[in-house]
Amino acid sequence: MRAFSSTRSSTRSSTRSSSRQSTGSASVRSSNGSELESLLVFSDVHLGSDILDGAANKARRSQAIDRDLVELLAHYRTQPPRGARWRIVIAGDFIDFIGMTIPSVPSPGLETPPTEEELEHGLGNAADHARLKLKRVAERHADVFGALASFVADGHALSLVHGNHDIEFYWDGVQDDFRQILLRLALETSGEELPLDRAAFLARIEFNPWFFYRDGVAYIEHGHQYDPFCATDTVMTPLSPLDPRRVARGFSDTLLRFVVRRTNGMKEHGHESVGIVHYVTFGLRLGLTGMFRLAQCFASAVVELFRLRRVYVSDAARALRHEHEQRVAKLAEATRIGKDRLRALLSLQVPPITSSIRGILASVLLDRLALALLATLSLTVLGIVSAFRGHFVWGAAGVLLAWSLLHRYLASQRVIDPADVLVERATQLARLFPAAFVVMGHTHVPVAVPAGQATYVNVGSWAEDDESSLPAARTHLVIRVGEDGAEAQFCSWDSGAPKPMALPALVPSVEEGEG
């Protein structure tokens, strides 16, 4: 082992399933049945998060992030991999489809009529809406797309694991557009002396709606399915039960569209440890008009959340779950993972917060607001009664004690930050999918800790709301795989070069034949 962070594990090669969305895919092994690939893993780039046409809250994104990401891709493109080639694995949220705001106006290619909500908040997540968003992102971040195109044109491969912000990659049309954008950029830079094999180029780009797996080496997924605020009910069929032309909306994207993007100064992140007082204070800083507008946005969001709750228990939702079960069965057969193992994997996921009334109330602090109102009403009634019978002090003390205990209990039940849950799930995942590394993103915070017989690595992010409050970690995991095993390095990108980050003492490697 290397002193800082390396490990070796035996690997096995085999075929993988098709990546077309009709059955979904899980990359289990190398693409041609014999080649070994070294992996370059990063996550949460959130390209397009600053495309906010007409939004009140203008998120900022430093141009240095794109520059550094382009430099990283160019660096590893010139580094010889162990094995046949590099494979970039982006562990979700590469494109921020739900974070951008593009007005719903008539435009070429837009066939799905916008809903009233989309007319108010911008294009939604129907396939054609998402394709227009992808086009805007590719124009805004042309250097990053160009660097990816050059990487693939050199004979390397690219896998995109779907996250909660780019679940729109579910649509075949969006996948095809992404491939064609990279192909066009690659053709523009390829010379006549070395013509590009278009079919081979396109075949080296795959989409993984659930997870990516290399037996004995790495299990990779985004991690949002263990976060009730971001999870989707059916990961392989993430469609809206009311309108299958659209992807199902969850808690986080509802609040982002209805409240965050419409409220000047409100951040997308940082809500993990704040309560009612914080939001009241924030509202007061907006002035009377701003506070009234914030209350309107919040009320509309709550109404939408309860609408999603009704949809969750509908016949259409049950039909989608049945279709999901069929797709999981096809995936199990195509990848030879087995139904039991995939069902065990599904059992680790959490239901969306919108699946329960209690969850919705707790998520938007309405339970604690109701408790505060009840305590105030009790004190008022107690004051009136005490005017005739006395004993107000003892009664008030009892009410305040009860409020304090119940408030603490409700606060303890509202856990927004999923970081600890992801670590706990990683240990269970390592047992289901033997691998030296279990890798996720989602939390934006780079982490590397032991997880049973594996190491859990959260590869952090390449996104930021504000450099002073949430700077981009610029972290990535490099796993070089050869015939004799694999060695890994966790790095940040700093001053034009990878900078190794310390990892804990690594666990024993997964030997061939286990699992």
Secondary structure, 3 states (H helix, E strand, C coil): CCCCCCCCCCCCCCCCCCCCCCCCCEECCCCCCCCCEEEEEECCCCECCCCECCCCCCCCCCHHHHHHHHHHHHHHHCCCCCCCEEEEEECCCCECCCCCECCCCCCCCCCCCCCHHHHHHCCCCCHHHHHHHHHHHHHHCHHHHHHHHHHHHCCCEEEEECCCCCHHHHCHHHHHHHHHHHHHHHHHHCCCCCCCCHHHHHHCEEEECCEEEECEEEEECCCHHHCCCCCCCCCCCCECCCCCCCECCCHHHHHHHHCHHHCCCCCCCCCCCCCHHHHHHHHHHCHHHHHHHHHHHHHHHHHHHHHHHHHHCCHHHHHHHHHHHHHHHHHHHHHCCCHHHHHHHHHCCCCCHHHCHHHHHHHCCHHHHHHHHHHHHHHHHHHHHHHHHCCHHHHHHHHHHHHHHHHHHHHHHCCCCCHHHHHHHHHHHHHHCCEEEEEECCCCCCEEEEECCEEEEECCCCCCCCCCCCCCCCEEEEEEEECCEEEEEEEEEECCEEEECCCCCCCCCCCCCCC
